[in-house]
Amino acid sequence: MAESFARELYRHRQRSGLSLRRLGAELGVSFSTLARIERGEGQPDPHTRHLLEHWMRPDQQDTTTGCPRCMQTPREERLQSLEKRIVMIEAQIQSLTAGLQRALRVTSMHEPIGPLR
């Protein structure tokens, strides 16, 4: 089944006159992922498969079963991405704060040497 999907994708892309990079940019799928799929080296994840099937067969009924990301609006997807970035930044701030507190404790243990001449 992977080979028939791969062949169909390749033929459709060739008929459309799109490069892998151009198609990837239009769909939001990486060049390397599209190349791997076209070579038949595995199945796309449900979201990517849905995007590719919709691109190849836009006239067919749109089904999003098995792909929760397809149910999201672009705004929801962007908000989810931003929330993940906020969590990562908060973790970095906590780590930096803990490091700074340790450094301050170490330096406060030492008595001042006095003025340098």
N, C-alpha and C positions, 0 to 999 in steps of 0.2 A: 504494500500500500504506500510506503514511503517513496518508493521509486516512481509510482504513477503520479503522486502529488508533486514530486520533484520535477518530473518531465512536464507536467501541466504548467507548473510555475515557470519553468524555463521557456516553454513555447509561448506562453502568454506575455512574458516580459519581452521576449524577442519581437513578437508582433507589435507590441506597444512602443518599441524603439527606446526602451529605458535601460540604462546601465544599472548594475546592482546598487551602486552608490546613490543614483538618483531615486530609484525605487525605495531604497532604505530611508532616504531623507523624507520622501513623501509619506511613508507609513510610520516613521519613527522606529524603524528596526535597523540594527547595525548591518553594515556591509558583510561582515564575517558570518553573521547568523544566516543571512540570505544565501551566501555562497555555500555554506554547510548544508542548508536545506536543499538547494538545487543539486548538489552533488549526491543527495540521498544519504547523507551521513547523520541520520537521526531525524526525529520528529520535532516540529516546532512546538513550543509550549501552547496551551489553549488560546491565550490572547493573540499571539503571533499568528497562529493558524486562522483564527477568526478574521484578523485583519487581512491576511492574504486571500482567504476565500471570498471575503466581501469585495476585495479589489478585483479578483478574477471573475467573480459572478455577482455583480452588484444588483442584478435583476431578481435574484433568488431571495426568498424570505429571509429576513435577518433574524438569526437565532443567536442568543448569547449564553445558552446553557453551558455550564462548565467553565465560564470565564467571568468571574466577578468584576474584573477590571473593565470589561466591555460595558457593564451596567453603569459605570461612573461617567459623569460628565467631565469634560476637560477641567472645569473649575474644581470639582471634587478631587480629581487626580492631582492637580497642582497643589491644593491645600494639603492633601495627604503627604506629598513630597516635602512641602515646607515644614510640616509638623515633624517629620523624621529628621530634617536638618536641625530644627530647634533642639530636639532631644540630644542629638550628637554634640551640638555646641554647648548645651548645658553640662553635659558630661565632661567636655574639655575644660570648661570653666571650673568645675568642681576639682578636677585633677590639678589644674594650675594653682588654684587657691590652696589646696592641701600642700603642694610643693612649696609654695611661698611661705606658708605658716611654718613648715619644718625648717626652712632656711632662716626665718626670723628667730625661731627658738635657738638654733645653733649659734647665731651671731650674738644673741642677747646673753648667752652663757659666758661669753668672753668679756673680760674687763677691757675698757678702753686703754690703749697703749699710751696715749698722750699725744701732744702736738708733734708733728714732724718738722724738722729743721732743714 
